[in-house]
Amino acid sequence: MNALPLAFGAPAILAALVVLPVIWWLLRITPPRPVREVFPPLRILAQLLKKEETPNKSPWWLTLLRLLLAALVILALSEPVWNPRPETLTGKEPVAIVLDNGWSSNEEWDARKETAERLIGDAEQSGALIYILGTAERANTDIGPFNASTALERVRALAVRPIPVDRAGAFARLRTTLENVSGTRVAYLNDGIDTPQAAEALKSLEDAGIASLIWYQPSITSLAGIRQAENNANGLTVHAVRPSNERGQGAVTIGAFDEKGRRIAETGLIFSAGEATGQAVINAPYELRNDFHTLRIDGTAQAGATYLIDDNNKRRRVALLSGSEADLSQPLLSPLYYISRALEPFADLLRPRNAELVRAVPELLEQKPSVVIMADIGKLPPETEQVLSDWVNNGGTLIRFAGPRLAGGSEEDPLLPVILRKGERSLGGALSWKESQPVAAFPENGPFAGLPTPQDVTVTRQVLAEPSSDLYDKSWANLADGTPLVTGETRKRGQLVLFHVTPEATWSNLPISGSFVDMLHRIVTLSRNAGPIAGSNGADVSRALPPYLTLNAEGSLTPPGGDTRPLIARAGQNPQVSFDNPPGFYGVEDAMSALNLFKPDDEIKPLARPDLTIPVTTARYAVDESVQLRAPLFALAASMLALDAIAILWLGGHLRRRFRTTAAASLAVLLLPAVIAFGPSPAHAQQNDSKPGDQTILEAINVTHLAYVITGDSAIDDISKAGLSGLSKALSESTALEPGEPIGVNPATDELAFFPLIYWPVDSSARMPSPEAIAKIDAYMQQGGTVLFDTRDQDAAAIGFENATTPSNQRLREILAGLNIPPLEPVPSDHVLTKSFYILQDFPGRYRGSPLWVQASLSTEARADRPVRAGDGVTPIMITGNDFAGAWAIDANGSPLLPTVPNDPIQRTYAYRTGINIVMYMLTGNYKSDQVHVPDLLERLGN
């Protein structure tokens, strides 16, 4: 018993099983109620028994049914439990249940809560006090102690928070609460992910008077999150992270959704074997990337799998610097005029308040621009150059324009993407051999891919780059002669861009073209936003951003809850996710800032089981698999009691006459399990001489059915059935006979005695009937049945002669060779068949011309005073080739299926009359011929 996953709440009741043999003995000596039969004509013949009708003891299957019923009741009273679970917590010492309800707990939260409820149930039985603590809750949340019912309510009220857990704070509160309590047992239902100070927090339990620790840790193999998204020149680069102990290769699909939640792009991301991070690029036009609102990993329902993209990808702050201030009186000649006009619609422009670059550049960088544009600025002071270089390395984008100062500067400038030659190149002048150059098509692998080629832009002067092996890769736009117009280079996290012409219309007409606006727009859009703006005096400016939308535990955006507070954004500081500020969008609809769960360098590390001096027991999350069997056993016993009552009624004969009704059919469904398990049906229990097919025979007795031989060819069999159905309908309409549905028979296996006429369509391709079938047909014909052979070939006149060469005739001759066939003759004009119902001259079917062959009347002679030849008996065989069934066949709507040959409605009418005469002849015999004696009989009766 111990080896089985079964336990009993009241095992003493199982002793009642010893009385089952007594019950068996009592049931065996109790005879069932005798069967009462009401005499029906013919039907009783099929139900007669060769042995005694009422047994002197209960059937074995009924005895077994009742024994099982008694055993089920005994087992149910013993309160069995399948797969009983052991109690995890025993004793009256306090119990502290700590649950990680952070962002990674959502997928297994139900199992975690059910485990906590099981622990509460164990503590309730011993009356222990219970503490409930969530590691992602506010610091002032009450953690107990509670009784079992209150603790259960607290657990059910706990919800997953889309924030990291605070183990240090949670265990500090637990230590404070349990300061004066000793012997507490702690059950820690953790999420399996390591956090800063987690080891120290768990280690502190040793000094808190904790007696033991139960360690529950789930599997985190399916966990993955998005920690960064970069809007680069060629697409949006997505960085994902998974647990660091995952060694095999893995793949996820990341979808991009717009503000309305519509999926507008996706990409696949592969984690290489042994790697915890991976990246993928969503290749989409920058206009489409500007519509990205959220990124989400498919197949995961947790906040870490969702990454929010805010307005920083759509609008940038751009700082403008110029190397010349002499242009203030002539704005159109200002190096920054056309740049300002091009950027104002989609960027915030920042201008320096100091002309000295040493002071102007740091002041502009303090305002956190995304892009800095320098127009014709040559060599920068070393300290300024270093500050600007660090800014680029941290993600800034520096755009420089050529001019006389840059052309005359040094050859190597660390803030240029390429090395320049000294001086500028002049094109199209009086001293130049070359004409001004147009712009070539933009490279497909550059940031300007997809922009139309400027057709009206020409360049007359430019600065040239020194040839190098990577010059082609750095060329974002070229002139028709292949020299670079725009070059760019990625410098760590930032970008360096150089226009090899001036930003005013002196070296080219590019600044006054629409392509100039598109090119600047594309570069600025691909840049990064550097954060909140700092004050003019260097002091930080704090902004309180109200919550707009926040992530829930499933990673979906929802309206913020009442406990969400405004996000305080400070210059130079990254806001942290907390209970007050969950991940989401903060700000207003036109200017939202995203707060994501992951930082660019975050990792997912597994939480290690602590090595403590107190006892630590490892357990697993599992749904309670124990099943109380008492109610199912009582229900099964009640069902078996109902089966016993039905069986008693059946054996008593009360359900026999109703068995074929709809209500009895449902009872038969209830009886089916008992029949399968315990033996034959109740009818078979008393009728050990019944045979398969008795029900078909009983149905054939009640109604006259026309039969046809099943040939195995579905087309021929369907026509035969449809033909006899049409003839049955004609009989119902024209005579008092109402035949049942036609029945297909197999002469080798079916009983033929109940059918007055069997229609046999002869098919040369059908299998030759077996000797058993031939023998049964011969016996059927000798005992008064009639078989109508139809060769369906309109050429049956030669049957019995050597020149009968059609395949159907040949097959018919083979069949008739094994039968005792009497002499045959075409139906004579005075035969009963010509007058059995309709007066007919010939017997057409679908075809006309083949005679109808019947048994020859050799012992009778035709007399002029008698319209019908006298004779007894009915012909046992008829042969035709006119395809009777083809003429009679109708569809479900009563329309003919096949045309007559020739297509004559009168011929079909006579075909139906032929069929009616044949059936009436088969049912009445020579009744018509005996009517010639009517006058003599009446005359004698009159005397």
Helices and strands as residue ranges (DSSP letters): E 6-8, G 11-19, H 20-28, H 43-46, H 60-77, E 80-82, E 95-99, G 103-105, H 109-126, E 130-134, H 148-157, H 167-177, E 184-189, H 198-203, G 204-207, E 210-216, E 225-231, E 236-241, E 250-257, E 263-271, E 277-282, H 286-289, E 294-297, G 303-305, E 306-308, G 311-313, E 316-322, G 331-333, H 337-343, E 347-350, H 357-366, E 371-375, H 382-393, E 397-401, H 404-407, E 420-426, E 437-438, E 458-459, E 461-465, H 471-474, E 475-478, E 484-491, E 494-499, G 510-512, H 514-525, E 543-545, E 547-551, E 557-558, E 567-569, E 584-588, E 591-595, E 616-619, E 627-628, H 630-651, H 662-678, H 682-686, H 694-702, E 707-709, H 714-734, E 743-745, E 757-761, H 771-782, E 786-790, H 807-816, E 824-826, G 832-834, E 853-855, E 877-880, H 884-888, H 905-924, H 927-930, G 931-933, H 934-942
